[in-house]
């Protein structure tokens, strides 16, 4: 074995090093996380330092205490930069991890993938995407978690509290190997400033959706959902038979998951313009091939977009600047925008999720840190101006949809003109309300994903072929209501390699229903058993799915029975998955729409070719999807009523309470 590999394994087994490492300079070219709000009192700052020091021997405290105090002062958090490991961070083949449990080794692989600089937004701060979506709060937590996973047997479970590995507890082989919670606050302590305070204290974190679940696979994770959304938005708005060629999709955000937008636009065949204020984020996506053209001058952008329209081109532009400039300039230039949206991280508006007009990126970051009240006022003013420009375009025929990142929610809180006439609803729909909800989620279609733990590209190619074959077989006898979804996904998976979607691990995503997920997974498991694949496969999904997330402004925004503000579904999802065979489960407060705005749950599952894995995957994947379909059918969603009835016909053991439909005229005539 190579010396570097041995060194890597030894470092993993060591956990917290036995000797105090020397301080590490911050990488000059790194994309640094925003400086956080200075919100702690003097006594709370002392507590934050005490909390950080408890990971280390007392004789190190005189050295580390002033260092951690300085980190807290400069960054608003204690990240423990000194303890960043020296080895390269990426998803190694699963066999290279020192582990007694193959399931634990697979989790180690996924953790490292989430922190790979090619994947993560702010890897030095352990933040994967969204500006604050963290895998861990600090490097001590990472070191201890990896050590525990290396020591773990299949008779133990690791419990992780918001990044902190509480410890290994005896369990049994059918239990999850890891249980993760992130940000699970008492309800009255779940405002944005509560996150700032308690995260600074080192006692909770924001796991986003898949960052804290170790299931992020780079922008590919959302390319597919974005592709489906944009494709069907064009189908909704263009005349029958027309193509997206030469039509504009205007949006914003190239950090983290939102980097998927230009790639999705290219797959759909339109002109995509995506504004991004952080030059490093835009350059990174351009270098990775996710966007075609980089432009930092609005005049050049106008000229090139007009030329692309004339040529009916398929091309994506990254504009380094503020999205509001583009909306306003395109209006004066009379450039028609067919589709408009926004995918900046407005779930995190005061800490780098959205930037105000009139400031450079660096100036805005200084304002955010030094005068947060002025920064907040500037953001709100920009949101009002942003909404005004959108309204001008929609009056000319633009179809604008909220991408569930809290754009409309925060714009409304800023006093922007985004409310419907009833003063309750927004004037623009969530993409889940108009597209993904009725077309996909209600029928059980959602973002099923897998990672080839061997690290071999040939294994990913083979799994792509297996998935395509399974979907074609299902499509042959599927009902008319899901034919389009199956056709879109067959097209997607057959072209996935050509679209160069892999960043980090050898991963893939497609939308499938319960039948599709289980049959694809069974075929993978058999291929492992037969030796057709050279290693195991990790299954997972985005939390942005049928069943895992209760989010009233996004995933459950097309639930109309009043229950969209409840979180029973997500909690049942995680508990139900945990005893049906998941390798790890996670539950988070917060996600793509913000801290305190959503509860979402996820899972990971290792397929190793065994008969036991075949049983687990069928039990767990069936519940993971149908839990959500049952809830949606009870809300009287038409597609879900059809889908759950079909599942009961296929599965005698499934018996779901069905809603009796009520005549609207009867209710309207009551005079209440």
Secondary structure, DSSP 8 states (H G I E B T S, - for coil): --HHHHHHHHHHHH-S-SS--------TT------------HHHHHHHHHHHHTTS-GGGHHHHHHHHHHHHHHHSS---GGG--SS--S---GGGS--S-HHHHHHHHHHHHHH-TTT-SBGGGTEEETTTEES-SSHHHHHHHHHHHHH--TTEEEEEETTEEEEEEE--TTS-SEEEEE----GGG-SHHHHHHHHHTTS----TTTTTTT---STHHHHHHHHHHHHHHHHHHS-TT--STT-EEEEE--SGGGGHHHHHHHHHTSEEEEEES-HHHHHHHHHTTS-SEEE--HHHHHHHHHHHHHHT--EEEEEES-HHHHHHHHHHTT---SEE---S-GGGTTTTSS--TTS-HHHHHHHHHH-HHHHHHHHHHHHHHHHHHHHHHHTTT-EE-B-SSSHHHHHHHTT-S-B-TTSSSBSS-BHIIIIIHHHTGGGT-EEEEEEETT--HHHHHHHHHHHHHHHHHHHTT--GGGHHHHHHHHHHHHHTTTTT---SSSEEEEEE-HHHHHHHHHHHHHHHHTTSSSS-EEEEE-SSSSSSEE-TTTTTTT--SSGGG--HHHHHHHHHHHTTT-SEEEEEE--TT-TTS-EEEEEEEEE-S-HHHHHHHHHHHHHHHHHHHHHHHHTT-HHHHHHHHHHHHH-TT----------HHHHHTT--
